[in-house]
Amino acid sequence: MRPSPPPLPPTTRAKRPAEPLLLAVGGGATLAGLLWLKLGAPAPPCPLLHLTGIPCPTCGATRCLQALLVGDLPAAFGWNPLIALLVIGTPAALLYAALATLGILRPFAHPGPRAARALAAGAAALLALNWGYLIAAGKIS
């Protein structure tokens, strides 16, 4: 009887593609959000704004989405620029995920630890800038 081969080191193990998960979660969240807005549900109150008077990083997101649905880009970016960019980029990301899942496009390579840290730092900086804008603009009430 032959002994089983040793396990592969972590760097050579096959990684599962993230595109099917992106497609499922992003598509589901998009459909749920559109349905919620279509039904005219009121925006939930922001607990941070209610308790402290300071808007949270996503304050204005519902009004931003409502402005995007009617094609009012200036108003959408005025309510929450980061949410507007994310919503505008969502269809492209979902299309890419669908095509990569079907094998039509090649999936993105997973970033190494250094690139992942740089991406996380960039995302945190964008979130901080957006939050600073919301506080400075003072439009949230």
TIMI-2910 file (N, C-alpha, C, CB; in pm, 1 decimal, decimal comma, always signed):
<rs>
+----------+----------+----------+----------+----------+----------+----------+----------+----------+----------+----------+----------+------+
!      n_x !      n_y !      n_z !     ca_x !     ca_y !     ca_z !      c_x !      c_y !      c_z !     cb_x !     cb_y !     cb_z ! resn !
+----------+----------+----------+----------+----------+----------+----------+----------+----------+----------+----------+----------+------+
!    +84,7 !   -117,5 !     +0,0 !     +0,0 !     +0,0 !     +0,0 !    +89,2 !   +123,8 !     +0,0 !    -96,4 !     -0,2 !   +122,2 !  Met !
!    +58,1 !   +215,2 !    -89,3 !   +138,1 !   +336,7 !   -102,0 !    +86,9 !   +443,6 !     -6,8 !   +135,9 !   +388,4 !   -246,8 !  Arg !
!   +177,5 !   +519,5 !    +51,8 !   +131,6 !   +628,5 !   +138,8 !    +71,8 !   +740,5 !    +53,1 !   +249,1 !   +683,1 !   +226,6 !  Pro !
!    -22,2 !   +811,5 !   +112,0 !    -83,8 !   +921,8 !    +38,7 !    +16,7 !  +1035,4 !    +23,3 !   -211,7 !   +971,6 !   +110,9 !  Ser !
!     +4,5 !  +1110,4 !    -86,2 !    +99,0 !  +1220,7 !   -107,1 !    +77,7 !  +1329,3 !     -2,3 !    +83,6 !  +1279,7 !   -249,1 !  Pro !
!   +182,2 !  +1403,5 !    +27,5 !   +168,2 !  +1511,7 !   +126,6 !    +74,4 !  +1619,4 !    +72,3 !   +307,4 !  +1573,6 !   +161,9 !  Pro !
!     +8,2 !  +1692,6 !   +161,7 !    -82,3 !  +1798,7 !   +115,6 !     -4,3 !  +1908,9 !    +44,0 !   -161,1 !  +1858,1 !   +234,5 !  Pro !
!    -71,6 !  +1974,0 !    -48,4 !     -9,2 !  +2083,9 !   -121,5 !    +10,1 !  +2203,4 !    -29,7 !    -93,8 !  +2123,4 !   -243,8 !  Leu !
!   +118,9 !  +2277,3 !    -49,7 !   +135,4 !  +2399,8 !    +28,9 !    +21,3 !  +2497,2 !     -1,9 !   +273,1 !  +2466,0 !     -0,7 !  Pro !
!     -7,8 !  +2587,1 !    +91,5 !   -121,5 !  +2678,9 !    +72,1 !   -114,0 !  +2761,5 !    -56,0 !   -130,9 !  +2772,0 !   +189,1 !  Pro !
!     +6,3 !  +2792,8 !   -103,0 !    +17,4 !  +2878,9 !   -221,1 !    -16,3 !  +2805,7 !   -350,1 !   +157,0 !  +2935,8 !   -230,5 !  Thr !
!    -15,5 !  +2672,8 !   -349,9 !    -42,6 !  +2600,8 !   -474,1 !   -180,0 !  +2534,6 !   -474,6 !    +63,9 !  +2496,4 !   -497,1 !  Thr !
!   -256,1 !  +2546,2 !   -368,7 !   -390,9 !  +2490,3 !   -367,1 !   -478,9 !  +2567,3 !   -464,1 !   -450,7 !  +2493,9 !   -224,6 !  Arg !
!   -570,7 !  +2496,2 !   -526,2 !   -662,6 !  +2561,4 !   -618,2 !   -756,0 !  +2653,6 !   -539,9 !   -743,5 !  +2456,6 !   -698,9 !  Ala !
!   -774,5 !  +2772,9 !   -590,8 !   -863,8 !  +2867,8 !   -526,0 !   -996,0 !  +2867,7 !   -599,2 !   -802,6 !  +3009,6 !   -522,9 !  Lys !
!  -1102,2 !  +2879,9 !   -523,3 !  -1235,0 !  +2884,8 !   -583,9 !  -1256,9 !  +3024,4 !   -639,9 !  -1346,4 !  +2847,6 !   -480,5 !  Arg !
!  -1312,3 !  +3033,7 !   -758,6 !  -1337,1 !  +3166,7 !   -814,6 !  -1445,1 !  +3239,9 !   -736,1 !  -1377,4 !  +3156,1 !   -962,0 !  Pro !
!  -1427,9 !  +3369,3 !   -724,6 !  -1522,9 !  +3450,9 !   -649,2 !  -1638,8 !  +3498,5 !   -735,7 !  -1452,2 !  +3570,5 !   -588,3 !  Ala !
!  -1628,5 !  +3482,7 !   -867,0 !  -1729,6 !  +3538,6 !   -955,8 !  -1870,0 !  +3482,8 !   -932,9 !  -1689,7 !  +3514,4 !  -1097,4 !  Glu !
!  -1888,0 !  +3350,7 !   -914,2 !  -2025,7 !  +3303,6 !   -888,6 !  -2085,8 !  +3364,5 !   -762,3 !  -2027,6 !  +3151,6 !   -876,9 !  Pro !
!  -2004,2 !  +3380,8 !   -658,4 !  -2052,6 !  +3441,7 !   -535,0 !  -2087,5 !  +3588,6 !   -558,8 !  -1947,0 !  +3428,8 !   -423,0 !  Leu !
!  -2001,7 !  +3659,5 !   -632,5 !  -2029,2 !  +3799,3 !   -665,2 !  -2159,2 !  +3810,2 !   -742,9 !  -1913,3 !  +3860,5 !   -745,9 !  Leu !
!  -2177,9 !  +3721,0 !   -837,3 !  -2298,4 !  +3723,1 !   -918,8 !  -2422,9 !  +3698,0 !   -833,7 !  -2288,6 !  +3619,0 !  -1030,2 !  Leu !
!  -2417,1 !  +3600,8 !   -745,5 !  -2533,2 !  +3566,7 !   -663,1 !  -2565,9 !  +3677,7 !   -562,9 !  -2508,3 !  +3435,2 !   -588,9 !  Ala !
!  -2465,8 !  +3722,7 !   -490,3 !  -2489,6 !  +3824,3 !   -387,0 !  -2522,4 !  +3959,4 !   -450,2 !  -2366,6 !  +3837,4 !   -294,8 !  Val !
!  -2444,1 !  +3999,1 !   -548,8 !  -2468,0 !  +4128,6 !   -613,0 !  -2600,9 !  +4134,0 !   -685,6 !  -2357,0 !  +4159,6 !   -709,8 !  Gly !
!  -2633,1 !  +4027,5 !   -756,9 !  -2760,6 !  +4023,4 !   -828,5 !  -2878,4 !  +4022,5 !   -733,2 !  -2766,7 !  +3901,7 !   -918,5 !  Gly !
!  -2868,1 !  +3943,5 !   -627,6 !  -2976,1 !  +3937,9 !   -528,8 !  -2995,3 !  +4070,2 !   -457,3 !  -2948,4 !  +3829,3 !   -427,4 !  Gly !
!  -2885,9 !  +4133,8 !   -418,7 !  -2895,4 !  +4263,0 !   -350,1 !  -2951,9 !  +4370,0 !   -442,7 !  -2757,6 !  +4306,4 !   -297,6 !  Ala !
!  -2911,2 !  +4366,2 !   -569,5 !  -2962,6 !  +4463,7 !   -665,9 !  -3112,5 !  +4447,1 !   -684,9 !  -2890,7 !  +4449,6 !   -800,6 !  Thr !
!  -3157,2 !  +4323,8 !   -703,8 !  -3300,4 !  +4299,6 !   -722,2 !  -3380,5 !  +4337,5 !   -597,8 !  -3325,0 !  +4152,9 !   -757,1 !  Leu !
!  -3328,0 !  +4303,1 !   -480,6 !  -3397,9 !  +4336,9 !   -356,5 !  -3407,2 !  +4488,6 !   -339,3 !  -3326,3 !  +4273,8 !   -235,2 !  Ala !
!  -3299,2 !  +4560,0 !   -369,3 !  -3300,1 !  +4705,0 !   -356,5 !  -3396,6 !  +4771,5 !   -453,0 !  -3161,9 !  +4759,2 !   -378,3 !  Gly !
!  -3396,9 !  +4723,7 !   -577,6 !  -3489,5 !  +4780,4 !   -675,5 !  -3635,0 !  +4753,7 !   -636,9 !  -3460,9 !  +4723,3 !   -814,4 !  Leu !
!  -3662,0 !  +4633,9 !   -588,2 !  -3797,6 !  +4600,9 !   -545,5 !  -3839,6 !  +4688,1 !   -427,9 !  -3807,6 !  +4452,5 !   -507,9 !  Leu !
!  -3748,7 !  +4706,4 !   -332,8 !  -3777,8 !  +4788,9 !   -215,1 !  -3808,8 !  +4932,6 !   -256,9 !  -3658,8 !  +4786,4 !   -116,1 !  Trp !
!  -3726,7 !  +4988,0 !   -348,7 !  -3750,6 !  +5124,2 !   -394,4 !  -3879,2 !  +5134,1 !   -476,6 !  -3632,0 !  +5173,4 !   -476,7 !  Leu !
!  -3906,1 !  +5030,9 !   -556,5 !  -4026,4 !  +5030,8 !   -640,3 !  -4152,9 !  +5027,7 !   -554,3 !  -4024,8 !  +4910,3 !   -736,6 !  Lys !
!  -4146,8 !  +4956,3 !   -443,9 !  -4262,7 !  +4947,6 !   -355,4 !  -4283,5 !  +5075,9 !   -274,7 !  -4246,9 !  +4829,6 !   -261,0 !  Leu !
!  -4185,8 !  +5166,6 !   -280,3 !  -4199,6 !  +5293,6 !   -210,7 !  -4180,2 !  +5284,0 !    -61,1 !  -4332,5 !  +5351,0 !   -238,5 !  Gly !
!  -4104,0 !  +5184,7 !    -16,6 !  -4079,7 !  +5170,0 !   +126,9 !  -3998,5 !  +5288,7 !   +176,8 !  -4006,1 !  +5036,6 !   +157,6 !  Ala !
!  -4031,9 !  +5340,1 !   +294,4 !  -3956,0 !  +5453,4 !   +346,9 !  -3814,9 !  +5409,9 !   +387,8 !  -4029,5 !  +5516,1 !   +467,0 !  Pro !
!  -3724,7 !  +5504,2 !   +380,5 !  -3586,3 !  +5475,8 !   +420,4 !  -3581,2 !  +5454,7 !   +571,2 !  -3490,4 !  +5591,7 !   +377,8 !  Ala !
!  -3507,6 !  +5354,1 !   +614,9 !  -3494,6 !  +5335,7 !   +759,9 !  -3413,0 !  +5450,0 !   +819,2 !  -3428,4 !  +5198,9 !   +792,8 !  Pro !
!  -3445,1 !  +5492,3 !   +940,5 !  -3368,4 !  +5601,8 !  +1000,1 !  -3226,3 !  +5556,3 !  +1033,1 !  -3438,5 !  +5654,1 !  +1127,1 !  Pro !
!  -3132,6 !  +5648,7 !  +1021,4 !  -2991,9 !  +5618,8 !  +1051,4 !  -2970,8 !  +5631,2 !  +1202,3 !  -2895,0 !  +5715,1 !   +973,0 !  Cys !
!  -2933,1 !  +5522,1 !  +1269,2 !  -2913,7 !  +5529,9 !  +1414,7 !  -2801,9 !  +5625,9 !  +1455,1 !  -2883,6 !  +5392,1 !  +1469,9 !  Pro !
!  -2691,0 !  +5628,0 !  +1379,7 !  -2580,1 !  +5716,9 !  +1413,9 !  -2623,1 !  +5863,3 !  +1401,6 !  -2458,3 !  +5688,9 !  +1323,1 !  Leu !
!  -2691,8 !  +5896,7 !  +1294,0 !  -2738,8 !  +6033,8 !  +1274,5 !  -2839,4 !  +6072,0 !  +1382,3 !  -2801,6 !  +6050,0 !  +1135,2 !  Leu !
!  -2927,9 !  +5980,2 !  +1416,1 !  -3029,7 !  +6007,5 !  +1517,7 !  -2967,0 !  +6030,5 !  +1655,7 !  -3129,9 !  +5891,6 !  +1524,4 !  His !
!  -2865,8 !  +5949,9 !  +1688,6 !  -2806,4 !  +5959,8 !  +1822,4 !  -2703,5 !  +6070,8 !  +1835,8 !  -2742,4 !  +5829,8 !  +1858,8 !  Leu !
!  -2626,1 !  +6096,9 !  +1728,0 !  -2514,7 !  +6190,8 !  +1740,0 !  -2527,2 !  +6314,8 !  +1653,1 !  -2388,3 !  +6121,5 !  +1706,5 !  Thr !
!  -2614,6 !  +6311,2 !  +1552,5 !  -2622,2 !  +6421,8 !  +1457,9 !  -2516,9 !  +6413,9 !  +1348,6 !  -2608,9 !  +6551,8 !  +1530,7 !  Gly !
!  -2435,5 !  +6309,6 !  +1351,4 !  -2330,8 !  +6289,0 !  +1250,2 !  -2379,5 !  +6182,0 !  +1153,1 !  -2193,6 !  +6247,4 !  +1316,3 !  Ile !
!  -2374,8 !  +6209,3 !  +1023,4 !  -2420,2 !  +6107,9 !   +927,4 !  -2323,6 !  +5989,6 !   +921,5 !  -2435,6 !  +6170,0 !   +787,5 !  Pro !
!  -2378,9 !  +5872,8 !   +894,2 !  -2293,9 !  +5755,5 !   +875,5 !  -2239,8 !  +5757,5 !   +732,1 !  -2373,0 !  +5622,7 !   +904,6 !  Cys !
!  -2141,9 !  +5673,2 !   +699,9 !  -2085,5 !  +5673,7 !   +564,5 !  -2185,4 !  +5640,7 !   +454,1 !  -1973,0 !  +5576,7 !   +557,9 !  Pro !
!  -2298,5 !  +5581,4 !   +487,4 !  -2397,1 !  +5548,8 !   +383,7 !  -2521,1 !  +5637,1 !   +391,2 !  -2438,1 !  +5403,2 !   +395,0 !  Thr !
!  -2519,6 !  +5741,0 !   +472,4 !  -2634,0 !  +5831,4 !   +479,2 !  -2660,7 !  +5890,7 !   +341,4 !  -2609,7 !  +5943,7 !   +583,1 !  Cys !
!  -2785,6 !  +5896,9 !   +306,2 !  -2825,6 !  +5949,7 !   +176,7 !  -2830,5 !  +5844,3 !    +67,6 !  -2732,6 !  +6058,4 !   +135,9 !  Gly !
!  -2801,5 !  +5719,7 !   +101,6 !  -2796,5 !  +5614,3 !     +0,0 !  -2932,9 !  +5591,2 !    -64,3 !  -2745,6 !  +5484,4 !    +61,3 !  Ala !
!  -3039,0 !  +5592,6 !    +13,5 !  -3171,6 !  +5569,2 !    -43,5 !  -3208,9 !  +5681,7 !   -138,7 !  -3277,2 !  +5556,2 !    +67,6 !  Thr !
!  -3186,8 !  +5805,3 !    -98,6 !  -3217,7 !  +5918,8 !   -187,2 !  -3126,4 !  +5918,4 !   -309,3 !  -3203,6 !  +6052,6 !   -111,2 !  Arg !
!  -3001,6 !  +5873,0 !   -292,3 !  -2909,2 !  +5858,9 !   -404,8 !  -2963,9 !  +5757,7 !   -505,2 !  -2769,3 !  +5815,6 !   -355,4 !  Cys !
!  -3010,7 !  +5643,0 !   -455,6 !  -3067,2 !  +5540,8 !   -543,6 !  -3193,4 !  +5590,0 !   -612,8 !  -3097,5 !  +5414,2 !   -464,7 !  Leu !
!  -3276,7 !  +5662,9 !   -540,8 !  -3398,4 !  +5716,2 !   -601,4 !  -3363,9 !  +5815,7 !   -712,4 !  -3486,9 !  +5783,5 !   -494,5 !  Gln !
!  -3261,2 !  +5896,6 !   -691,5 !  -3218,6 !  +5991,3 !   -794,4 !  -3160,6 !  +5917,8 !   -915,4 !  -3114,8 !  +6089,6 !   -737,3 !  Ala !
!  -3086,0 !  +5811,5 !   -890,4 !  -3030,3 !  +5733,3 !  -1001,3 !  -3140,6 !  +5666,9 !  -1082,7 !  -2933,1 !  +5627,2 !   -948,5 !  Leu !
!  -3245,3 !  +5620,5 !  -1016,1 !  -3354,3 !  +5553,8 !  -1086,7 !  -3426,9 !  +5646,7 !  -1183,3 !  -3452,8 !  +5497,3 !   -987,4 !  Leu !
!  -3426,5 !  +5775,8 !  -1155,3 !  -3490,9 !  +5870,3 !  -1246,7 !  -3387,6 !  +5940,0 !  -1335,5 !  -3571,5 !  +5974,8 !  -1167,4 !  Val !
!  -3261,7 !  +5900,5 !  -1325,7 !  -3157,2 !  +5953,6 !  -1413,0 !  -3099,5 !  +6086,9 !  -1370,8 !  -3209,9 !  +5966,9 !  -1548,7 !  Gly !
!  -3118,3 !  +6127,4 !  -1246,5 !  -3065,8 !  +6255,4 !  -1197,8 !  -2927,5 !  +6232,8 !  -1135,9 !  -3163,3 !  +6320,0 !  -1093,5 !  Asp !
!  -2823,9 !  +6229,2 !  -1220,9 !  -2688,1 !  +6201,9 !  -1172,5 !  -2636,4 !  +6308,8 !  -1076,5 !  -2593,4 !  +6190,0 !  -1289,6 !  Leu !
!  -2653,7 !  +6439,4 !  -1104,7 !  -2602,3 !  +6538,7 !  -1008,8 !  -2662,6 !  +6522,9 !   -868,5 !  -2630,6 !  +6679,4 !  -1060,2 !  Pro !
!  -2792,5 !  +6497,8 !   -862,3 !  -2855,6 !  +6479,5 !   -731,1 !  -2804,1 !  +6353,2 !   -663,5 !  -3008,8 !  +6473,2 !   -745,0 !  Ala !
!  -2786,5 !  +6246,9 !   -740,9 !  -2736,8 !  +6121,2 !   -683,0 !  -2597,5 !  +6139,7 !   -624,4 !  -2734,6 !  +6009,9 !   -789,2 !  Ala !
!  -2509,4 !  +6205,1 !   -699,3 !  -2373,8 !  +6228,3 !   -647,9 !  -2375,3 !  +6327,6 !   -532,2 !  -2281,8 !  +6279,6 !   -759,9 !  Phe !
!  -2472,0 !  +6415,8 !   -529,1 !  -2484,1 !  +6508,4 !   -416,6 !  -2524,4 !  +6438,5 !   -288,2 !  -2584,4 !  +6616,2 !   -448,8 !  Gly !
!  -2613,0 !  +6338,0 !   -298,9 !  -2657,6 !  +6267,4 !   -179,2 !  -2548,7 !  +6178,2 !   -122,9 !  -2780,8 !  +6184,9 !   -209,8 !  Trp !
!  -2480,2 !  +6101,3 !   -207,5 !  -2373,1 !  +6013,6 !   -159,6 !  -2289,2 !  +5970,0 !   -279,3 !  -2430,9 !  +5889,3 !    -83,4 !  Asn !
!  -2174,0 !  +6035,0 !   -302,6 !  -2093,5 !  +6005,2 !   -420,7 !  -2043,9 !  +5860,6 !   -427,4 !  -1976,4 !  +6097,4 !   -425,0 !  Pro !
!  -2003,9 !  +5804,4 !   -314,8 !  -1950,9 !  +5668,5 !   -317,3 !  -2059,3 !  +5567,3 !   -351,0 !  -1887,4 !  +5634,1 !   -183,4 !  Leu !
!  -2176,5 !  +5582,8 !   -295,0 !  -2287,7 !  +5493,1 !   -327,6 !  -2323,8 !  +5506,6 !   -475,2 !  -2411,1 !  +5523,5 !   -238,6 !  Ile !
!  -2323,6 !  +5628,9 !   -527,5 !  -2355,3 !  +5650,2 !   -668,8 !  -2254,4 !  +5576,8 !   -757,7 !  -2356,5 !  +5801,6 !   -702,0 !  Ala !
!  -2126,6 !  +5587,1 !   -725,6 !  -2024,6 !  +5516,5 !   -804,7 !  -2041,6 !  +5365,3 !   -795,4 !  -1884,0 !  +5555,8 !   -757,7 !  Leu !
!  -2069,9 !  +5316,5 !   -676,9 !  -2087,2 !  +5171,9 !   -660,3 !  -2208,9 !  +5121,7 !   -737,7 !  -2101,2 !  +5136,4 !   -511,5 !  Leu !
!  -2317,9 !  +5196,7 !   -732,9 !  -2439,5 !  +5153,9 !   -803,6 !  -2419,1 !  +5160,2 !   -954,5 !  -2559,8 !  +5241,6 !   -762,9 !  Val !
!  -2351,7 !  +5264,1 !  -1003,1 !  -2326,7 !  +5275,2 !  -1146,5 !  -2234,1 !  +5162,3 !  -1193,2 !  -2265,4 !  +5413,1 !  -1180,3 !  Ile !
!  -2139,4 !  +5122,0 !  -1109,4 !  -2046,2 !  +5015,1 !  -1146,4 !  -2101,5 !  +4874,7 !  -1128,5 !  -1922,0 !  +5028,1 !  -1066,5 !  Gly !
!  -2211,8 !  +4860,5 !  -1055,7 !  -2266,4 !  +4727,6 !  -1027,5 !  -2306,3 !  +4650,4 !  -1153,3 !  -2386,1 !  +4740,4 !   -937,1 !  Thr !
!  -2376,0 !  +4709,3 !  -1250,2 !  -2410,2 !  +4630,2 !  -1369,8 !  -2288,2 !  +4576,8 !  -1443,8 !  -2492,5 !  +4714,0 !  -1464,7 !  Pro !
!  -2182,7 !  +4657,2 !  -1452,0 !  -2060,7 !  +4610,8 !  -1519,0 !  -1997,4 !  +4495,5 !  -1441,3 !  -1959,5 !  +4726,7 !  -1534,2 !  Ala !
!  -1995,3 !  +4505,5 !  -1309,0 !  -1938,5 !  +4397,9 !  -1227,6 !  -2021,0 !  +4270,0 !  -1238,9 !  -1929,4 !  +4441,3 !  -1081,3 !  Ala !
!  -2153,0 !  +4284,6 !  -1240,5 !  -2239,0 !  +4166,3 !  -1254,1 !  -2225,0 !  +4103,2 !  -1392,4 !  -2385,8 !  +4203,6 !  -1228,4 !  Leu !
!  -2211,7 !  +4184,9 !  -1496,4 !  -2191,3 !  +4131,6 !  -1631,2 !  -2059,4 !  +4056,1 !  -1639,0 !  -2194,2 !  +4244,9 !  -1735,6 !  Leu !
!  -1953,7 !  +4115,7 !  -1583,2 !  -1823,7 !  +4047,4 !  -1580,8 !  -1834,6 !  +3914,9 !  -1505,1 !  -1715,7 !  +4137,8 !  -1515,6 !  Tyr !
!  -1899,4 !  +3916,5 !  -1388,9 !  -1911,1 !  +3794,3 !  -1308,8 !  -1986,7 !  +3686,4 !  -1384,5 !  -1981,2 !  +3823,7 !  -1176,0 !  Ala !
!  -2092,8 !  +3726,3 !  -1455,0 !  -2169,7 !  +3628,4 !  -1532,2 !  -2085,3 !  +3569,9 !  -1644,9 !  -2297,1 !  +3692,8 !  -1589,6 !  Ala !
!  -2013,3 !  +3653,7 !  -1716,9 !  -1931,1 !  +3605,5 !  -1827,8 !  -1813,5 !  +3520,6 !  -1779,1 !  -1879,4 !  +3723,3 !  -1909,5 !  Leu !
!  -1756,5 !  +3557,3 !  -1664,5 !  -1647,0 !  +3476,5 !  -1609,3 !  -1699,5 !  +3343,1 !  -1558,2 !  -1575,1 !  +3552,2 !  -1495,8 !  Ala !
!  -1819,4 !  +3342,7 !  -1498,5 !  -1878,7 !  +3217,8 !  -1450,1 !  -1908,5 !  +3124,4 !  -1566,6 !  -2007,5 !  +3246,1 !  -1370,3 !  Thr !
!  -1952,3 !  +3179,6 !  -1679,1 !  -1981,9 !  +3098,7 !  -1796,6 !  -1856,1 !  +3057,4 !  -1873,0 !  -2074,4 !  +3174,3 !  -1888,5 !  Leu !
!  -1740,8 !  +3110,9 !  -1835,4 !  -1615,5 !  +3075,3 !  -1901,1 !  -1587,3 !  +3158,2 !  -2024,5 !  -1617,0 !  +2931,0 !  -1938,1 !  Gly !
!  -1665,2 !  +3262,6 !  -2049,5 !  -1644,1 !  +3347,6 !  -2165,8 !  -1527,1 !  +3442,7 !  -2141,9 !  -1771,7 !  +3426,8 !  -2198,4 !  Ile !
!  -1517,0 !  +3493,9 !  -2021,4 !  -1404,6 !  +3578,5 !  -1982,1 !  -1319,3 !  +3505,5 !  -1879,8 !  -1454,1 !  +3713,5 !  -1925,2 !  Leu !
!  -1195,6 !  +3543,3 !  -1873,9 !  -1104,3 !  +3483,5 !  -1776,5 !  -1122,9 !  +3552,9 !  -1641,7 !   -956,2 !  +3494,3 !  -1824,4 !  Arg !
!  -1135,2 !  +3476,5 !  -1534,1 !  -1152,0 !  +3538,9 !  -1401,5 !  -1028,1 !  +3618,6 !  -1362,2 !  -1181,4 !  +3431,6 !  -1294,4 !  Pro !
!  -1050,3 !  +3721,1 !  -1282,4 !   -937,6 !  +3797,1 !  -1229,4 !   -852,6 !  +3708,5 !  -1140,3 !   -986,3 !  +3920,5 !  -1151,7 !  Phe !
!   -722,4 !  +3731,6 !  -1142,2 !   -633,6 !  +3661,1 !  -1051,0 !   -653,8 !  +3717,1 !   -910,7 !   -484,8 !  +3674,1 !  -1095,8 !  Ala !
!   -644,7 !  +3632,4 !   -812,0 !   -657,9 !  +3678,1 !   -674,1 !   -534,3 !  +3759,2 !   -637,7 !   -676,9 !  +3558,2 !   -576,2 !  His !
!   -553,7 !  +3874,0 !   -573,5 !   -437,6 !  +3956,0 !   -539,5 !   -354,8 !  +3890,4 !   -429,8 !   -482,0 !  +4095,9 !   -495,5 !  Pro !
!   -228,0 !  +3917,1 !   -433,2 !   -140,0 !  +3870,0 !   -326,8 !   -166,2 !  +3949,9 !   -200,3 !     +8,5 !  +3881,1 !   -368,5 !  Gly !
!    -98,9 !  +3913,0 !    -91,3 !   -123,5 !  +3982,7 !    +36,1 !    -92,0 !  +4132,1 !    +29,7 !    -40,9 !  +3919,0 !   +146,0 !  Pro !
!    +13,8 !  +4167,5 !    -39,7 !    +51,6 !  +4309,2 !    -48,4 !    -52,6 !  +4388,7 !   -127,7 !   +190,9 !  +4323,9 !   -114,0 !  Arg !
!    -95,8 !  +4333,3 !   -240,7 !   -197,3 !  +4400,7 !   -321,5 !   -330,8 !  +4406,2 !   -247,5 !   -214,5 !  +4329,3 !   -456,7 !  Ala !
!   -363,7 !  +4301,4 !   -173,3 !   -488,0 !  +4300,5 !    -96,9 !   -485,8 !  +4409,8 !     +9,9 !   -510,7 !  +4162,5 !    -32,2 !  Ala !
!   -372,9 !  +4427,8 !    +76,3 !   -361,8 !  +4535,4 !   +175,8 !   -374,6 !  +4672,5 !   +110,1 !   -228,0 !  +4525,5 !   +250,9 !  Arg !
!   -314,4 !  +4688,6 !     -8,5 !   -323,5 !  +4816,9 !    -79,3 !   -468,1 !  +4843,7 !   -121,7 !   -229,9 !  +4817,9 !   -203,3 !  Ala !
!   -538,0 !  +4742,0 !   -168,9 !   -678,4 !  +4758,3 !   -206,7 !   -764,3 !  +4793,8 !    -85,4 !   -731,0 !  +4630,2 !   -272,9 !  Leu !
!   -739,1 !  +4728,4 !    +26,8 !   -814,4 !  +4757,7 !   +148,8 !   -787,2 !  +4900,3 !   +196,3 !   -778,6 !  +4657,1 !   +259,6 !  Ala !
!   -661,9 !  +4943,6 !   +188,0 !   -628,3 !  +5080,3 !   +228,6 !   -694,4 !  +5181,5 !   +135,8 !   -475,7 !  +5100,7 !   +229,3 !  Ala !
!   -697,4 !  +5152,9 !     +6,2 !   -764,1 !  +5241,5 !    -88,8 !   -913,3 !  +5250,3 !    -63,2 !   -739,3 !  +5194,7 !   -230,2 !  Gly !
!   -975,2 !  +5135,3 !    -34,0 !  -1118,6 !  +5133,8 !     -4,5 !  -1148,3 !  +5212,6 !   +123,2 !  -1169,3 !  +4988,8 !     +9,2 !  Ala !
!  -1062,8 !  +5196,9 !   +224,9 !  -1082,1 !  +5270,7 !   +349,7 !  -1065,9 !  +5421,5 !   +327,1 !   -982,5 !  +5222,0 !   +456,8 !  Ala !
!   -970,5 !  +5460,0 !   +242,2 !   -950,1 !  +5601,8 !   +212,3 !  -1071,1 !  +5659,1 !   +138,9 !   -822,4 !  +5621,6 !   +128,3 !  Ala !
!  -1125,0 !  +5584,8 !    +41,4 !  -1245,1 !  +5631,6 !    -29,4 !  -1363,1 !  +5646,4 !    +65,8 !  -1281,5 !  +5534,8 !   -143,0 !  Leu !
!  -1378,9 !  +5550,1 !   +155,3 !  -1488,3 !  +5556,5 !   +252,2 !  -1471,7 !  +5677,5 !   +343,8 !  -1494,6 !  +5426,8 !   +335,4 !  Leu !
!  -1348,1 !  +5703,6 !   +388,7 !  -1322,3 !  +5818,9 !   +475,9 !  -1347,8 !  +5950,6 !   +402,3 !  -1177,5 !  +5815,1 !   +528,4 !  Ala !
!  -1304,5 !  +5959,5 !   +276,7 !  -1329,5 !  +6080,6 !   +198,5 !  -1478,7 !  +6103,4 !   +177,8 !  -1258,9 !  +6072,1 !    +63,2 !  Leu !
!  -1549,8 !  +5995,8 !   +148,1 !  -1695,0 !  +6006,7 !   +128,8 !  -1762,6 !  +6051,9 !   +258,1 !  -1754,2 !  +5871,4 !    +81,8 !  Asn !
!  -1720,5 !  +5993,4 !   +369,0 !  -1779,8 !  +6029,7 !   +497,6 !  -1751,5 !  +6176,9 !   +529,8 !  -1725,4 !  +5938,5 !   +610,1 !  Trp !
!  -1628,7 !  +6219,0 !   +502,9 !  -1593,8 !  +6360,3 !   +523,3 !  -1679,5 !  +6453,1 !   +438,6 !  -1447,0 !  +6383,3 !   +491,2 !  Gly !
!  -1704,6 !  +6412,7 !   +313,9 !  -1792,6 !  +6491,8 !   +226,6 !  -1932,9 !  +6502,0 !   +286,7 !  -1799,7 !  +6429,0 !    +85,0 !  Tyr !
!  -1986,5 !  +6389,2 !   +332,5 !  -2122,9 !  +6390,1 !   +387,8 !  -2132,1 !  +6481,3 !   +510,2 !  -2166,7 !  +6246,9 !   +425,5 !  Leu !
!  -2030,4 !  +6479,0 !   +594,1 !  -2029,9 !  +6563,6 !   +712,8 !  -2019,0 !  +6710,1 !   +672,3 !  -1914,2 !  +6524,8 !   +807,0 !  Ile !
!  -1926,6 !  +6739,4 !   +579,0 !  -1904,0 !  +6878,3 !   +536,9 !  -2023,1 !  +6934,6 !   +460,4 !  -1778,6 !  +6887,5 !   +450,4 !  Ala !
!  -2086,6 !  +6851,1 !   +376,3 !  -2199,5 !  +6899,0 !   +295,7 !  -2320,2 !  +6931,9 !   +383,3 !  -2238,2 !  +6794,3 !   +190,4 !  Ala !
!  -2337,6 !  +6858,5 !   +491,7 !  -2446,9 !  +6885,1 !   +583,6 !  -2584,9 !  +6872,3 !   +523,0 !  -2431,7 !  +7019,6 !   +639,0 !  Gly !
!  -2597,5 !  +6795,6 !   +413,7 !  -2727,8 !  +6779,7 !   +348,9 !  -2816,2 !  +6677,1 !   +417,7 !  -2708,8 !  +6740,6 !   +205,3 !  Lys !
!  -2758,9 !  +6593,6 !   +498,2 !  -2832,8 !  +6483,2 !   +556,5 !  -2914,9 !  +6536,4 !   +672,7 !  -2737,5 !  +6369,5 !   +602,6 !  Ile !
!  -3041,5 !  +6504,4 !   +669,6 !  -3127,4 !  +6548,6 !   +781,2 !  -3222,6 !  +6438,4 !   +820,1 !  -3206,3 !  +6675,6 !   +743,9 !  Ser !
+----------+----------+----------+----------+----------+----------+----------+----------+----------+----------+----------+----------+------+
</rs>
